[in-house]
Amino acid sequence: MEAIQSTFEVNLFGPIRVTQSFVPLLKAANEARIVMMGSGVGSLTLITDPTSLYSSVNLLDYTASKVALSAVTVSFAKELAPFGIKVNVVEPGHVRTDLNKNTGFVSPEEGALTAIKMALIGNDGPTGGFFGSHGRQPW
């Protein structure tokens, strides 16, 4: 339980706290964007599809926190849409990190590109979505 709580503090409660703290500034800004850092294991579709790389991952704390982050993203998107603030979650792909013992196919720099793209979307861009390097991802 301690590991689960710790993971939720970082992956879920941290982004909620940061977002809530910045909302007054974001409301005053032009074209404000919030990009949550999700994961392919945050997609219930991908983790239950036997043909998906993510279906082989079974990390209770990490997976549950990323699924919850997706729900939080949708909630913030609905709340902040009247202010023109776009809120999306991105998954960077299978990035080489300590979590996967550096076996990922994507460098951290390459993984960051989707987040940067979503941070720069125009006013006609999406909100409340889940995106990867190849576009919209399944929930």
N, C-alpha and C positions, 0 to 999 in steps of 0.2 A: 504494500500500500504506500509505503514511503516513496518508492520509485515512481509510482503512478502519480502521486501528488506533486512530486518534484517536476515531472515531465509536463503535467498540466499547468503548473505555475509558469513554466517557460513558454510552452507552445500555445496556451489558450489564455490564461489569466493575464500574462504579460501583454500580449497584443490588445486585449480588451482595455487594460489600464492605460496603455499608451494612446490608443484611439480616443478614449474618453477624455484624456487630458488635453489632447490637441483639437478636439471638436470646436471650441470657440475660435481658435485661430483659423481652422479650416473653413468655417462658415464665413469668415471675413475675407478669405482669399478668392482669387479668380481661378476657376478650373481646378479646384482641389481634388486630389486623388489619394486613395488609401489602397495599398497593395499588401495583402496578407500573404505570408510565405507558407504555402501549403505543401502537399506531397501527393504523389500518385497513390500512396497508401491511404490518403484521405478520401479516396473515391470508393464508395461501396460497390460500384459497378466493376471497377478494375480489380479490387481485391477478391471478388468472387468469380471473376472470369478466368478459367483455367488456362487460357491462352495468353494472359497478361503476365508480364514480369512481376507485377506487384502482388499477384495471387500467391506467390511463394513466400511472401513476407508475413511473419506472424509475431508482431511486437505489440502486445496489448496496450501498453501505455502510450507509445508513439502513435500508433494507428488511431486509437480512440481520441487522442488529443487533436489530431489533424482532421478527423471527421467532424468533431465538435467545432473546430475553427471554421470549417466550411459553413456550418449552420450560423455561426456568429457573423460571418461575412454577409450572408444573405440578410440577416436582421439589421446590421448596420446599413446595408445598401438601401433597404426600405426606409429606414429612419432618416437617412441623410439625402435621399433623392430629391426632396423638395428644395434643398439648398444647392442643387447642382453638383453635389459631391459624389464621385464615382468610387465604388468600393468593390474590389474583386480579389479573388484568391488565385494564386498561381502555383503551379508545381514546376520546379526547375528541371525535371527529368532525373535520370539515374546518375546523380552527381557523385564524383569521387569524394567521399568524406570518411571520417573515422567510424561513423555509424555503420557503413557497409564495408569496413576494412579496406577502403580505397579501391573497391572493385567496380565503381561506377564507370559509365561510358562517356560522361560529360565532365569537363573541367568546371570548377566553381565559377570562373569567368563566363563560360558559355551558359551555365545555369542561371546566371543573373540576368541574361538578356530578356527573358520573358517578363520579369518583374520591371525592368526598365521600360520596356515597350508599354506595359499597362500603366505605368506611372505617367506616361506621356500621351495617353489617348486624348482625343478631342472631345468636345461636348457631345458629339453624336455617337461616342463610343459606348460600350456596354457597361452595365453595373449589375452587381449581384451574380457574377459568373465565375466559373472555374476554368482557368486557361493554362495551357502548356505551350511548348514551342511550336506546335502544329495547330494551334487554335483552341477552340472550346473543348473542354474535357468532360466526360460523363461524371455525374455525381455518384 
